[in-house]
């Protein structure tokens, strides 16, 4: 993220003003346009373009696996209402002034001598207000320059009443993240109706079985449903993943590899419906 100065944007005043005219860093929800896109500049490893209903199926531009893992946490958090990645700290003069007051160098393009706008990896809107996050490798946090640019961003956001959270790779490269990927990949596409509105008989049967137990193993349920409905192997498991993505079914995502099996229960708001 730019608060660490890990990418020196090839920016000058003309490009900066063009990005402002394009609406970069402006808007909310489906109308938000991130300051940086994955097709611009370099990335740290694998890039991701992804969409979900939480942000109106806007394309999110995530320039590393770590950013993707953090995005998944915000997608999964039911208190989160909007996710804005690569959010710029503007107006630019404010971060320049903050850097001067802190006695540190503001990021600057060595070729053009233009100040590089700082961004934060995520600005998230929740029911309680705003949260901001800087996502980085653990080792990067111990670099002096990283601390300096983080301090600039932290001071900027503090003036707005927003705390800047440090999110390290060691917090994200976990089985929980892998489980979230497994669930996320089964989410509804833009034109899909909610699964309970699809009138799929197997789904109703499946949920009635889960409702009668205190915990149903996912693999056992999938095999039973495929057999009862004479369906191709994997049909019921795909429905289970979709039901998890829509919180109709719930499981503990923090420990085991749920793709290999997990205990299922009805989501709290569905008690008494099946």
ABEGO torsion letter per residue (X at the ends): XAAAGABBBBBBAAAAAAAAAAGBGBEBEAABBBABBAABEBBBEBBBBBBBAAAGGBBBBBABAAAAAAAAAAAABAABABBBBGBBBOBAAAAAAAAAAAGBBBBBBAAAGBBBBBBBABBBBBAAEBBBBBBBBAAAAABAAAAAAAAAAAAAAAAAGBBBBBBBAAAABBAAAAAAAAAAAABBBAABBBAAAAGBAAAAAAAAAAAABAEBBAAAAAAAAAAAAGBBBGAAAAAAAAAAAAGABBBBAABBBAAAEBBBBBBAAABGAX
